[in-house]
Amino acid sequence: MTIDWLAADWPAPDGIVAGCTTRGGGVSDDRFASLNLGTHVGDSVEHVFENRRRFVSSCNLPAEPLWLEQVHGTTVAVEPESGSPVKADAILTRKVDTVCAVMTADCLPVLMVSPTGDEIAATHAGWRGLCNGVLENTVREFRAPAGSILAWLGPAISQKHFEVGDEVRQAFVSPDNQATDHFVVNDSGRWQADLYGLARLRLAEAGVRNIYGGDVCTYDDAGRFFSYRRDGQCGRMASFVFRYS
């Protein structure tokens, strides 16, 4: 069975395949219906493995993705070996036929590629990782100049639905006053945070100029995407990138 997935809309070099799965085309049920790719959310392991098999087959992946054990941190795994998951929130490779992937359900997935396609990366940017520098750390691992890197912002929760407290706003604003532009006070005296805007700001400050995507809300589109803020316990999508030989 063919799964549903969203191709990255960016001018990537030839040989690059990138995008994000949706929740359609899998075998999971209830809260995880139907293409849950996360083994850590309470779904049947057998269902997840079948969903991952369908993901690999439908997207013509050259290999099983190098799944990370994501911890909302800032570590970048560079050329990790396949096998046991690595504790990291970003992954970078310079190898062909190697799939970099991160899982999300409201947090922001960011895919990056060098202008020649010889370096690719996938980053998981929840607010903590974003605030603490996971995007900057990923850019820093590229050999290509930052100004030449292409970045695609995958499906994430929009500002309309991402309410945070003063402590989150202060964590971004204290080191960078420009971040104030990406928080709007709501009727409860709390803040609506713009993950997409904050990511664009951080990437720009790291020297990345070619930024695409950032216009899909996981919370708003229950038919296509899992959303932790909307549903609580739920499945995970995968944002992925690889270069085929």
C-alpha positions in Angstrom: 0.0 0.0 0.0 1.2 3.5 -0.9 1.6 6.0 2.0 0.9 9.7 1.8 3.9 12.1 2.0 4.6 15.7 1.4 7.6 16.5 -0.9 9.9 19.3 0.2 9.3 22.4 -1.9 12.8 23.7 -2.4 15.3 24.0 -5.3 17.5 21.2 -4.1 20.3 19.9 -6.3 19.7 16.8 -8.5 19.8 13.5 -6.7 18.2 14.9 -3.5 14.9 13.4 -2.2 13.3 15.1 0.8 9.9 15.5 2.4 7.7 14.6 5.4 5.3 11.7 5.9 1.7 12.3 6.8 -0.5 10.1 9.0 -2.1 8.3 6.0 -1.4 4.8 4.7 -0.4 2.9 7.7 -1.8 0.1 9.9 -1.9 1.7 13.4 -5.3 2.6 14.9 -6.9 4.8 17.5 -4.7 7.7 18.5 -1.9 6.4 16.2 -4.0 6.1 13.1 -2.6 5.3 10.8 1.1 5.9 9.8 2.8 6.3 13.2 6.5 5.9 12.8 7.5 6.4 16.5 8.2 3.4 18.7 8.2 5.5 21.9 4.6 6.7 22.0 2.7 3.6 23.1 1.8 2.1 19.8 2.1 -1.6 18.9 5.7 -2.3 17.9 4.5 -4.6 15.2 2.4 -1.8 13.7 5.3 0.7 13.8 7.6 -1.8 12.1 5.0 -2.4 9.3 4.5 1.4 9.0 8.3 1.9 8.7 8.4 -0.9 6.1 5.7 0.9 4.1 7.6 4.2 4.5 10.8 2.7 3.1 9.0 1.1 0.2 6.6 3.9 -0.8 9.3 6.6 -0.7 11.9 4.4 -2.4 14.3 4.9 0.4 17.7 3.3 -0.3 17.9 2.0 3.3 16.2 2.2 6.7 16.6 5.8 8.0 19.2 6.4 10.7 16.6 6.9 13.5 17.7 9.1 16.4 16.8 9.0 20.1 15.6 12.6 20.2 15.9 14.3 23.6 15.1 18.0 22.8 18.8 18.8 22.9 21.4 20.3 20.6 23.6 17.4 19.7 24.3 16.7 16.0 25.1 13.1 15.1 27.6 13.3 12.2 27.9 10.1 10.2 26.5 7.8 12.8 26.6 4.0 12.2 23.3 2.2 11.6 22.1 0.1 14.4 21.2 1.4 17.9 19.6 4.9 17.8 22.0 7.7 18.7 20.9 10.3 21.3 20.8 13.5 19.2 18.3 15.9 17.7 20.1 16.4 14.4 21.9 14.2 11.9 24.3 15.0 9.1 25.8 12.7 6.5 28.1 13.1 3.4 27.3 9.6 2.2 25.0 8.6 -0.7 22.0 6.3 -0.1 22.0 7.2 3.6 18.7 8.5 4.9 18.7 11.3 7.6 15.3 11.5 9.4 13.7 13.2 12.4 10.3 12.5 14.0 7.9 15.2 15.0 4.2 15.9 16.0 4.2 19.7 16.3 8.0 20.4 16.8 9.7 21.8 13.8 11.6 19.6 11.4 14.3 21.3 9.4 16.1 19.7 6.4 19.3 21.1 5.0 21.4 20.4 2.0 24.6 21.8 0.5 24.5 23.4 -3.0 26.2 20.4 -4.6 24.1 17.9 -2.6 27.1 16.2 -1.0 26.1 17.2 2.5 22.6 16.6 3.9 21.1 17.0 7.4 17.8 16.7 9.3 17.1 18.6 12.5 14.4 18.3 15.2 13.7 21.8 16.6 11.3 21.9 19.4 11.4 25.2 21.3 14.1 24.0 23.7 16.4 22.8 21.0 15.7 25.8 18.9 16.4 28.2 21.8 19.6 26.4 22.8 21.1 26.3 19.3 20.4 23.1 17.5 20.0 24.8 14.2 23.3 26.7 14.6 25.0 23.5 15.6 23.8 21.8 12.5 24.9 24.6 10.2 28.3 24.6 11.9 28.9 20.9 11.0 28.6 21.7 7.3 31.8 22.2 5.3 29.8 24.2 2.8 29.5 28.0 3.6 26.4 28.8 5.5 25.3 31.2 2.9 25.1 28.4 0.3 23.1 26.0 2.4 19.4 25.4 1.5 17.0 24.8 4.4 13.4 23.5 4.3 11.0 24.0 7.2 8.6 21.1 7.4 5.2 20.8 9.0 5.0 22.2 12.6 2.5 23.9 14.9 1.6 27.4 13.9 1.8 30.6 16.0 -2.0 30.6 16.2 -2.0 27.4 18.3 1.4 27.4 20.1 0.8 29.0 23.5 3.8 29.4 25.8 4.5 31.1 29.1 6.8 34.0 30.0 9.7 31.7 30.7 9.8 30.5 27.1 9.6 34.0 25.6 12.3 35.2 28.0 14.6 32.3 27.0 14.5 33.5 23.4 14.3 37.3 24.0 17.1 37.7 26.6 19.9 36.8 24.3 18.3 38.3 21.2 15.8 41.1 21.3 14.8 40.5 17.7 12.9 37.4 18.9 10.3 39.7 20.4 8.8 40.0 16.9 7.8 36.4 17.0 5.7 36.4 20.2 2.2 37.9 20.4 0.4 38.2 23.8 -3.0 36.5 24.0 -6.2 37.2 26.0 -4.9 35.1 28.9 -1.7 37.1 29.2 0.4 34.3 27.8 2.2 34.2 24.5 1.6 32.8 21.0 5.1 31.7 19.7 6.0 31.6 16.1 8.3 28.6 15.7 8.7 29.2 12.0 9.7 32.8 12.5 12.1 32.0 15.3 13.7 29.3 13.2 14.1 31.7 10.2 15.7 34.3 12.6 18.2 31.7 14.0 19.1 30.4 10.6 19.6 33.9 9.2 21.8 34.8 12.1 23.8 31.7 11.4 24.3 32.9 7.8 21.7 30.7 6.0 19.8 32.8 3.4 18.0 30.2 1.3 15.1 29.2 3.5 11.9 27.5 2.2 8.7 26.0 3.6 7.2 27.0 6.9 3.6 27.3 5.9 1.9 24.1 7.1 0.3 23.8 10.5 0.2 20.3 12.1 -2.5 21.4 14.7 -4.9 22.8 12.0 -4.7 19.8 9.7 -5.9 16.8 11.7 -6.6 14.8 8.5 -2.9 14.8 7.5 -0.8 15.4 10.6 -0.3 14.2 14.2 -0.3 17.0 16.8 0.7 16.5 20.4 -0.8 19.9 21.4 -4.1 19.0 19.8 -4.4 15.3 20.8 -1.9 14.5 23.6 -0.7 10.9 23.1 -0.4 10.5 19.3 1.8 9.2 16.5 4.8 10.8 14.9 5.6 11.8 11.3 9.1 11.6 9.8 10.9 14.3 7.8 13.7 12.8 5.8 16.3 13.6 3.2 18.8 11.5 1.2 21.0 11.6 -1.9 20.7 8.7 -4.2 23.7 7.2 -6.1 
